[in-house]
C-alpha cells in the first residue's frame, strides 16, 4: 500500500497535478473583530475585506465585519469549510466568489452570512431592494453541503445568487431576503439538506434571461431534501423545465389562498355568469406573481411530498404538466393546477383542498392516481387556449366560452360565434379534451364539475362528481355544440348536481347509463342497487341537487337499477337515453352557453 501511494504521488508530481485537498489539510483562517490569526499564502486582509486569491481548500472560523472575497488570480476550484463563521457586510455581499471554476461550501457548526441591516420583509422593502449583490454571491458553479447550519440574511437584495449552476446537497440553510431567496442563472439541483426561505421576491428562481443571441434558459431538479418557503412572490420559478422526483416541499405564497378575496375583491372571478372571466395574471401588471411551482415550459412530478398554499395557481406551466407520483396537497386562490398545454395525471395522490378552478389545461388526461378537487367554479376544465372569450372576443385571460352564440376560436379574438373546429388554432392549442381512463377522481365544484370546451370522454376509473347546487352550471359539460363528444365507454361514473343545466352522456357511449331526476340535501346518501340486490355504489352528497347521471361496468341496456335518495327510491332503466339532453340557450344566438 505504501508503495502504491508513493507511486501515485510520483505520477501526480510528474504530470504536474495535485491531489485534492481534504478538510484535514485545508488552510485554517481564524478571524476576530480585533485581530486575525493565520499565515496562509494567497490570503490577505485589507480594509475589512478578506481576500483569497489562490485555488485550494480553506477552513474559516471566527467573526468578520466586512467582506469575505474569493478572487482567484488563475482558474481553479475552491473549497471553503465554514466552521462557526460569522460575516456581516453593510453594503455588499458577505461572501463574494469570482474567478473560480467551481466553488464548494462545506458547513460545519453554526454560520452566518449577512448583507445590510435586518428589515421586515414586505412588498415595500422588496420593491426597494438595491442591486448591490446577494449575501452569498458566486460567479461560478456553487455546491453547498455539510452537516452544519448557515443563516443567510439578504437585506440589501437576494439571499444566494449564482451566475451558473447551484447544487444543494446537505446542510441546514435559513434564508431571509428582501428579494429572491435563491437566484441561479442556470440550473438548480436540490438533492439533500434542509432549506427554509422567507423572501419578498421569488423563493427560488432559476433563469437566464433571453438576449439577442441566446434563448432564455434555467431549469430546476428537486430529488431530495426539505424545502420550506414563505414568499411574497412565486415559491419556485424555472424559466424552462421543473422536475420534482423526491424530497419534501412546502410553500406559502402571497399570504396564501385565503387572501384571494381580500386581495382581488369579493367579486373576483364572479363574471363567469356573464361569460367573462377576469384573470389574476393580467388584471394588474404591477401585481406580483404568487404561484407555487411555476415553469416556462414543462413541469414533471414523479415523487416527493408537496404542500402548497398559494394566492395564485399552485402548479403552473407554460407548457405541459405530467404527474405520475408523489403526494400533493394544494390550496389556491386561482387554479390548483394550470397547464397552458397538456395536463396528464398517471399516478400519485393529488388533493386540491380549495381553488377557483381545480385542474385546467388544454387537454387533460387522467390515467391513474387518487385525485380530489374542491373548487368554487369548475372542478376540471379542458379549455381552448390561454385567452378568455366573451362572445368570441379575446379578453386576455384563459380560454373560455362566450354567451353570445357559440364559441370564439380558442386563444384567438375571432368573430362572435366562430366554431372551434378540431385543428389547432393560431395559438397552437389542440381541440380541448378531458379524457379519463383510470384512477379515482372526486370533484366537489360550485361551477361545472367536469367541463370541456370540446370532448369529455370517460373509459375507466372511478369518477364521483358533486356538481353545482345552482342551475347556472352542471355536473357534466362538454362542447357538443362545437363538435365535441360526451361519452362513457367504461368506468364507474356518478355525476350529480342541479337540474337546470344537466347534461348526460351522448353519442359514442358504449356503456349504458341512467339519467334520474330527484331531490336531496347535503349529507343525504345516494345508493344504487342492481335488480339482484347487489349494491353498485353508495355516495354521500356534498350539497343539494336534483339530477343524477350514473354508469358502471356490467350494466346492460334495459337493466333496472333502484336509486335510493334519502328515504325515497325509484327504479330507473339503464340505456342510452338522455343522450343530447343538453342545456338550453343562454343569452342570444343558437347553442349559446355560459362562459366558464
C-alpha positions in Angstrom: 0.0 0.0 0.0 2.9 2.4 0.9 4.5 1.6 -2.5 1.2 2.3 -4.3 0.8 5.7 -2.6 4.3 6.6 -3.3 3.9 5.7 -7.0 0.6 7.7 -7.2 2.3 10.8 -5.7 5.2 10.5 -8.1 2.8 10.2 -11.0 0.9 13.3 -9.9 4.1 15.3 -9.5 5.4 14.1 -12.8 2.2 15.1 -14.6 2.1 18.5 -12.8 -1.1 17.6 -11.0 -2.1 17.9 -7.3 -4.2 15.7 -5.1 -7.5 17.2 -3.9 -7.2 18.7 -0.5 -9.2 17.4 2.4 -10.7 19.2 5.4 -7.8 17.9 7.5 -5.1 19.6 5.3 -7.1 22.7 4.4 -5.6 26.0 5.4 -7.1 27.3 8.6 -8.1 31.0 8.8 -9.2 32.3 12.2 -10.9 35.8 12.3 -11.8 38.1 15.1 -13.1 41.6 15.4 -9.8 42.9 16.7 -7.2 40.6 15.1 -6.8 37.8 12.6 -4.6 34.8 13.2 -3.2 32.9 10.2 -0.3 32.6 8.0 -1.6 31.5 4.7 -0.1 32.3 1.3 -2.6 34.0 -1.1 -4.8 35.3 1.7 -4.9 39.0 2.6 -7.0 41.2 4.9 -7.2 44.9 3.9 -9.8 47.5 4.9 -12.2 44.8 6.2 -12.0 42.6 3.1 -10.5 39.2 3.5 -9.4 38.1 0.0 -8.5 34.5 -1.1 -6.6 34.7 -4.4 -5.4 31.1 -4.9 -7.4 28.0 -5.6 -7.4 25.3 -2.9 -9.1 24.4 0.3 -9.6 26.7 3.3 -11.3 26.4 6.7 -12.7 29.7 8.0 -13.8 30.4 11.6 -14.4 33.4 13.7 -16.1 36.8 13.1 -15.6 39.4 10.4 -17.3 42.8 9.9 -16.6 43.4 6.2 -16.5 41.0 3.3 -15.1 37.6 2.6 -14.0 37.6 -1.1 -12.7 34.8 -3.2 -11.0 36.4 -6.2 -8.8 33.8 -7.8 -5.9 35.0 -9.9 -6.0 31.9 -12.1 -8.8 29.5 -12.8 -9.3 26.6 -10.4 -11.6 25.2 -7.8 -12.0 26.5 -4.2 -13.4 24.7 -1.2 -14.5 26.7 1.8 -15.3 25.0 5.0 -17.3 27.3 7.2 -16.8 26.4 10.8 -18.7 28.7 13.2 -18.1 31.6 10.9 -20.0 35.0 11.0 -19.5 37.6 8.3 -21.6 40.8 8.2 -21.2 43.3 5.3 -23.1 46.6 5.4 -23.0 47.5 1.7 -22.5 44.3 -0.4 -22.2 40.6 -0.4 -20.9 39.0 2.8 -19.3 36.3 0.6 -18.4 37.0 -3.0 -16.7 34.4 -5.2 -15.2 35.3 -8.5 -12.6 33.7 -10.8 -13.3 30.1 -9.7 -14.4 27.3 -11.9 -16.3 25.6 -9.1 -16.9 26.6 -5.5 -17.7 24.1 -2.8 -19.1 25.3 0.5 -18.9 22.8 3.4 -20.9 23.7 6.5 -19.7 22.8 10.0 -21.1 24.2 13.2 -23.2 27.4 13.1 -22.5 30.0 10.4 -23.9 33.4 9.4 -23.6 35.5 6.2 -25.5 38.8 6.3 -25.6 41.8 4.0 -27.2 45.0 5.2 -29.2 45.6 8.3 -32.1 43.3 9.1 -35.5 44.7 7.9 -39.0 43.4 7.9 -39.7 41.7 4.6 -42.7 43.3 2.9 -43.8 44.3 -0.6 -42.4 47.8 0.1 -38.9 46.5 1.2 -39.0 44.1 -1.8 -39.7 46.9 -4.2 -36.9 49.0 -2.6 -34.2 46.3 -2.9 -30.9 47.5 -4.4 -28.6 45.7 -6.7 -25.5 45.7 -4.5 -25.4 41.9 -4.6 -26.7 38.9 -2.7 -25.5 38.0 0.7 -23.8 35.0 -0.9 -22.9 35.6 -4.5 -20.9 33.2 -6.7 -20.0 33.9 -10.3 -19.4 30.2 -10.9 -21.0 26.9 -10.2 -21.7 26.6 -6.5 -22.1 23.5 -4.4 -23.3 23.5 -0.8 -23.0 20.5 1.5 -22.1 19.6 5.1 -23.7 18.9 8.4 -23.7 22.4 9.9 -26.1 25.3 9.6 -25.9 28.6 7.7 -28.1 31.6 8.2 -28.2 34.0 5.2 -29.6 37.5 5.6 -30.0 39.2 2.2 -31.4 42.5 3.5 -30.0 44.5 0.5 -31.0 42.2 -2.3 -31.1 38.4 -2.6 -30.0 35.6 -0.4 -28.0 33.4 -2.7 -27.1 34.3 -6.3 -25.1 32.3 -8.7 -24.1 33.1 -12.3 -24.2 29.4 -13.2 -25.4 26.2 -11.5 -26.3 25.8 -7.9 -26.3 22.4 -6.1 -27.8 22.0 -2.6 -26.7 18.6 -1.3 -26.6 19.0 2.5 -26.5 21.3 5.5 -29.3 23.3 7.1 -29.9 26.7 5.4 -32.1 29.5 6.7 -32.5 32.4 4.2 -34.2 35.8 4.7 -34.1 38.1 1.7 -35.9 41.2 0.6 -35.6 40.0 -3.0 -35.4 36.4 -4.1 -34.2 33.8 -1.6 -32.2 32.0 -4.2 -31.4 33.1 -7.7 -29.3 31.0 -10.1 -28.9 31.9 -13.7 -28.7 28.4 -15.0 -29.5 25.1 -13.3 -30.7 24.4 -9.8 -30.2 20.9 -8.2 -31.6 20.0 -4.8 -30.7 16.5 -3.5 -30.4 16.9 0.2 -30.2 19.2 3.2 -32.9 21.5 4.6 -33.6 25.0 3.3 -36.0 27.4 4.8 -36.7 30.6 2.9 -38.5 33.8 3.7 -38.4 36.3 0.8 -40.0 39.3 -0.7 -39.3 38.1 -4.3 -39.4 34.6 -5.5 -38.4 31.9 -3.1 -36.2 30.2 -5.7 -35.7 31.5 -9.2 -33.8 29.5 -11.9 -33.5 31.6 -15.0 -31.2 33.1 -17.6 -32.9 36.0 -19.4 -33.1 35.8 -23.1 -30.7 38.0 -25.2 -30.4 38.9 -28.8 -28.1 35.9 -29.3 -29.2 33.4 -26.7 -32.6 31.9 -25.7 -33.8 32.0 -22.1 -32.5 29.1 -20.0 -32.7 27.8 -16.5 -34.2 24.6 -15.1 -34.7 23.1 -11.7 -34.5 19.5 -10.5 -35.5 18.5 -6.9 -34.7 15.0 -5.9 -34.4 15.2 -2.2 -34.0 17.4 0.8 -36.6 19.6 2.6 -37.7 23.0 1.2 -39.9 25.3 3.3 -40.7 28.6 1.6 -42.7 31.7 2.6 -42.7 34.3 -0.1 -44.5 37.3 -1.5 -43.6 36.0 -5.0 -43.5 32.6 -6.6 -42.3 29.7 -4.5 -40.1 28.2 -7.2 -39.9 29.6 -10.7 -38.0 28.0 -13.5 -37.5 29.6 -16.9 -37.7 26.3 -18.7 -38.4 22.9 -17.0 -39.0 21.9 -13.4 -38.8 18.3 -12.2 -39.7 17.0 -8.7 -38.8 13.4 -8.0 -38.3 13.4 -4.2 -37.9 15.4 -1.1 -40.4 17.4 0.9 -41.6 20.8 -0.3 -44.0 23.2 1.4 -44.7 26.8 0.5 -46.9 29.7 1.3 -47.1 32.4 -1.4 -48.7 35.9 -1.2 -50.2 35.1 2.2 -52.0 32.0 0.9 -55.3 31.1 -0.8 -57.3 32.7 1.9 -56.0 36.1 0.8 -57.6 35.8 -2.7 -60.8 37.6 -1.8 -59.1 40.2 0.3 -56.6 40.9 -2.4 -58.8 40.8 -5.5 -62.2 41.8 -4.1 -65.2 39.8 -3.1 -66.4 39.7 -6.8 -63.1 38.3 -8.1 -63.8 35.9 -10.9 -67.5 36.0 -10.4 -68.0 37.2 -14.0 -68.4 33.7 -15.4 -72.2 34.1 -15.0 -71.9 36.6 -17.9 -69.4 34.6 -20.0 -66.4 36.5 -18.9 -63.6 35.7 -16.6 -61.2 38.2 -15.2 -57.8 36.6 -14.9 -55.5 37.4 -12.0 -52.4 37.2 -14.2 -53.5 40.1 -16.4 -55.7 42.1 -14.1 -52.8 44.4 -13.0 -49.3 44.5 -14.5 -48.0 45.6 -11.1 -49.5 42.6 -9.3 -46.6 40.2 -8.4 -46.9 36.6 -9.4 -47.6 34.4 -6.4 -47.7 30.9 -7.8 -46.4 27.8 -6.2 -44.4 25.8 -8.7 -44.1 27.8 -11.9 -42.3 26.9 -15.1 -42.0 28.5 -18.5 -42.2 25.1 -20.3 -42.8 21.7 -18.7 -43.5 20.6 -15.1 -42.9 17.0 -14.2 -43.6 15.4 -10.8 -42.7 11.8 -10.2 -42.4 11.7 -6.4 -41.9 13.7 -3.3 -44.3 15.3 -0.8 -45.6 18.7 -1.9 -47.8 21.1 0.2 -48.6 24.5 -1.3 -50.9 27.3 -0.2 -50.9 30.0 -2.8 -52.6 33.2 -3.6 -52.4 32.4 -7.3 -52.0 29.0 -9.1 -50.4 26.2 -7.0 -48.9 24.5 -10.1 -48.5 26.4 -13.3 -46.7 25.5 -16.6 -46.4 27.4 -19.8 -46.0 24.1 -21.5 -47.2 20.7 -20.1 -47.7 19.2 -16.7 -47.1 15.5 -16.0 -47.8 14.0 -12.6 -47.0 10.3 -12.1 -46.2 10.1 -8.4 -45.8 11.9 -5.2 -48.2 13.2 -2.6 -49.6 16.7 -3.4 -51.8 18.9 -1.2 -52.7 22.1 -2.9 -54.7 25.2 -1.8 -55.0 28.0 -4.4 -56.8 31.4 -4.8 -57.0 30.6 -8.5 -56.2 27.3 -10.2 -55.0 24.3 -8.3 -53.2 23.1 -11.4 -52.9 25.1 -14.6 -51.2 24.0 -17.8 -51.2 26.0 -21.0 -50.8 22.7 -22.9 -51.5 19.2 -21.8 -52.1 18.1 -18.2 -51.5 14.3 -17.6 -52.0 12.5 -14.3 -50.9 8.9 -14.3 -50.2 8.3 -10.6 -49.6 9.7 -7.2 -52.0 11.4 -4.8 -53.4 14.9 -5.6 -55.6 16.7 -3.2 -56.8 20.2 -4.1 -58.3 21.5 -0.9 -59.5 24.8 -2.3 -59.4 26.6 -5.6 -61.2 28.7 -8.1 -60.8 26.1 -10.7 -59.2 22.8 -9.7 -57.4 21.4 -12.8 -57.1 23.3 -16.0 -55.4 22.5 -19.3 -55.9 22.4 -23.0 -56.0 18.6 -22.9 -56.5 16.9 -19.5 -55.8 13.2 -19.3 -56.4 11.2 -16.1 -54.9 7.7 -16.4 -54.3 6.7 -12.7 -53.8 8.2 -9.3 -56.0 9.3 -6.4 -57.4 12.8 -7.1 -59.7 15.0 -5.0 -60.7 18.5 -6.1 -62.7 21.3 -4.4 -63.4 24.4 -6.4 -65.6 27.5 -6.4 -66.0 27.3 -10.1 -65.2 24.3 -12.5 -63.6 21.2 -11.0 -61.8 20.2 -14.1 -61.7 22.5 -17.2 -60.3 21.5 -20.5 -60.1 24.9 -22.1 -59.3 26.0 -25.6 -56.2 28.1 -25.1 -54.8 30.9 -23.0 -57.3 33.7 -23.8 -60.7 34.3 -22.3 -63.6 34.7 -24.7 -66.6 37.0 -24.3 -68.9 36.0 -27.2 -65.8 35.1 -29.1 -63.7 38.2 -28.4 -60.4 37.5 -26.7 -60.1 39.3 -23.3 -56.6 38.3 -22.4 -57.4 35.7 -19.7 -57.8 31.9 -20.1 -59.7 30.0 -22.7 -63.5 30.0 -22.3 -66.8 30.2 -24.0 -68.9 33.2 -24.6 -72.7 33.6 -24.2 -73.4 35.5 -27.4 -73.9 32.5 -29.7 -71.3 29.7 -29.6 -67.6 29.8 -29.3 -64.7 32.0 -30.3 -61.7 30.1 -31.5 -59.5 29.2 -28.6 -56.8 31.7 -28.0 -58.0 33.9 -30.8 -60.1 37.0 -31.0 -62.3 35.7 -33.8 -65.8 36.7 -34.7 -68.7 36.1 -32.3 -69.9 32.6 -32.6 -67.0 31.3 -34.6 -66.7 27.5 -34.2 -63.6 25.9 -32.7 -63.2 23.1 -35.2 -60.8 20.2 -34.5 -57.5 21.6 -35.7 -55.0 23.5 -33.6 -55.6 27.3 -33.6 -53.1 30.0 -34.3 -52.1 29.8 -30.6 -51.1 26.1 -31.1 -53.8 24.8 -28.8 -55.3 21.4 -29.6 -59.0 20.7 -29.6 -59.9 20.7 -25.9 -60.4 17.3 -24.4 -60.9 15.8 -21.0 -60.1 12.1 -21.1 -60.5 9.8 -18.0 -59.3 6.2 -18.3 -58.4 5.2 -14.8 -57.7 6.2 -11.2 -60.0 7.7 -8.6 -61.4 11.2 -9.2 -63.6 13.0 -6.7 -64.8 16.5 -7.5 -66.8 19.0 -5.4 -67.4 22.0 -7.6 -69.7 25.1 -7.4 -69.4 25.6 -11.1 -69.3 22.7 -13.7 -67.9 19.5 -12.2 -66.2 18.2 -15.4 -66.1 20.9 -18.1 -64.6 20.6 -21.6 -64.8 23.1 -24.4 -64.5 20.0 -26.7 -64.5 16.3 -25.8 -65.4 14.8 -22.5 -64.6 11.0 -22.6 -64.7 8.5 -19.7 -63.4 5.0 -20.3 -62.3 3.8 -16.9 -61.7 4.6 -13.3 -64.0 5.8 -10.5 -65.4 9.3 -11.1 -67.6 10.9 -8.4 -68.8 14.5 -9.2 -70.7 16.7 -6.8 -71.6 19.4 -9.2 -73.3 22.8 -8.5 -76.3 23.4 -6.4 -77.4 26.3 -8.7 -78.8 25.8 -12.1 -76.3 28.0 -13.9 -73.9 25.1 -14.2 -73.9 21.4 -14.4 -72.0 18.3 -13.2 -71.1 17.4 -16.8 -70.4 19.9 -19.6 -68.9 19.2 -23.0 -68.6 21.2 -26.2 -71.1 19.1 -28.1 -72.5 22.1 -29.9 -69.0 22.7 -31.3 -68.2 19.2 -32.5 -67.2 17.7 -29.2 -68.2 14.3 -27.8 -69.6 13.5 -24.3 -69.4 9.7 -23.9 -68.8 6.9 -21.4 -67.3 3.6 -22.5 -66.1 2.2 -19.2 -65.5 3.0 -15.5 -67.9 4.0 -12.7 -69.3 7.5 -13.0 -71.6 9.4 -10.8 -72.3 13.0 -11.7 -74.9 14.8 -9.5 -75.9 18.4 -9.2 -78.5 21.0 -10.1 -81.1 20.1 -12.7 -81.4 23.2 -14.8 -78.2 22.7 -16.8 -77.9 19.0 -16.6 -76.1 17.2 -19.5 -75.9 13.5 -19.9 -73.6 11.2 -22.0 -74.4 11.0 -25.7 -73.2 9.6 -29.0 -70.1 7.4 -28.8 -71.2 5.8 -25.5 -71.0 2.0 -25.3 -71.6 1.6 -21.6 -75.3 2.2 -20.6 -76.1 4.9 -18.1 -79.0 6.3 -16.0 -80.4 9.8 -16.0 -82.6 10.4 -12.9 -84.4 13.4 -11.6 -84.6 13.5 -7.8 -84.1 15.9 -4.9 -81.7 15.7 -2.0 -79.8 17.8 0.6 -76.2 17.9 1.6 -75.4 14.8 3.7 -78.0 12.6 2.1 -76.9 9.2 0.8 -77.5 8.1 -2.8 -77.5 4.3 -3.2 -77.6 2.4 -6.5 -78.7 -1.2 -6.3 -79.0 -3.8 -9.1 -82.1 -5.9 -9.6 -80.4 -8.9 -7.8 -79.8 -6.8 -4.8 -76.1 -6.0 -5.5 -75.1 -2.6 -4.3 -73.4 -0.9 -7.2 -72.4 2.4 -5.5 -73.1 4.4 -2.3 -72.3 8.1 -2.1 -72.9 10.9 0.4 -73.9 14.1 -1.4 -71.7 17.2 -0.6 -74.6 19.6 -1.3 -78.2 19.7 -2.6 -79.1 18.8 -6.1 -81.8 17.5 -8.4 -80.2 15.5 -11.3 -78.2 12.2 -11.4 -76.2 10.7 -14.2 -74.8 7.2 -13.3 -72.9 4.5 -15.2 -70.8 1.5 -14.1 -69.2 -1.6 -15.6 -71.6 -4.6 -16.0 -74.7 -2.5 -16.7 -76.6 -3.8 -19.7 -79.1 -1.9 -21.7 -82.5 -2.4 -20.1 -81.2 -3.3 -16.7 -83.4 -2.0 -13.8 -81.5 -0.1 -11.1 -83.0 1.1 -7.9 -81.9 4.6 -6.9 -82.4 5.4 -3.3 -82.1 9.0 -2.3 -82.5 9.7 1.4 -85.7 7.9 2.5 -87.2 7.7 -1.0 -86.4 5.5 -4.0 -87.2 5.0 -7.7 -86.3 2.5 -10.4 -84.5 3.6 -13.5 -83.7 1.7 -16.6 -80.1 1.6 -18.0 -79.7 2.5 -21.6 -78.5 5.3 -23.9 -81.5 7.6 -23.3 -80.7 11.1 -22.1 -78.1 11.5 -24.9 -78.3 15.0 -26.1 -80.4 16.1 -23.1 -78.3 19.2 -23.2 -78.9 22.6 -21.8 -81.0 25.4 -23.3 -79.5 28.5 -24.8 -78.2 31.4 -22.6 -78.4 34.9 -24.0 -78.7 35.4 -27.7 -77.8 33.0 -30.5 -78.3 29.3 -31.0 -76.2 27.0 -28.9 -75.1 29.8 -26.7 -73.8 28.8 -23.2 -72.2 30.3 -20.2 -68.6 31.4 -20.5 -67.0 29.2 -17.8 
